[in-house]
Amino acid sequence: MERVNELIRAAAIFTPGKQIKPVWFDWRRRQYRIVETTYHWREQCGDALLLHFAVTDGEALYELIFSTKEQNWRLQGVEAGV
């Protein structure tokens, strides 16, 4: 997976039960619509809770991170051609 580590703009649905479902994100002037979340996990980093999402748009795999402390989204990595 190629490391990117860039802040991005993203949209998510906050479902009952405190679950978050990312639905799209903008990266480098292009919008990517998420068709599936393949895996998700949590990581405690100091006093920040980081929510990781492995998602696909049907063409590539992306790792998105939502920081509950900073309230921002980050594209951590991209794996093309999945």
MOURKA-V266595 format. One record per backbone hydrogen bond with DSSP energy under -1.0 kcal/mol. NH is the residue of the N-H (numbers start at 0). CO is the residue of the C=O. Records with the same first field share a line. If there is no record, write none. Layout:
NH: CO  CO
//
This chain:
1: 77
3: 75
5: 74
7: 72
10: 23
12: 20
14: 18
20: 12
22: 10
23: 10
24: 31
25: 8
26: 29
31: 24
33: 22
34: 55
35: 55
37: 53
38: 53
40: 51
42: 49
44: 47
47: 44
49: 42
50: 65
51: 40
52: 63
53: 38
54: 61
55: 35
56: 59
60: 78
61: 54
62: 76
63: 52
64: 73
65: 50
66: 71
67: 48
70: 66
73: 64
74: 5
75: 62
76: 62
77: 1
78: 60
80: 58
81: 58
//
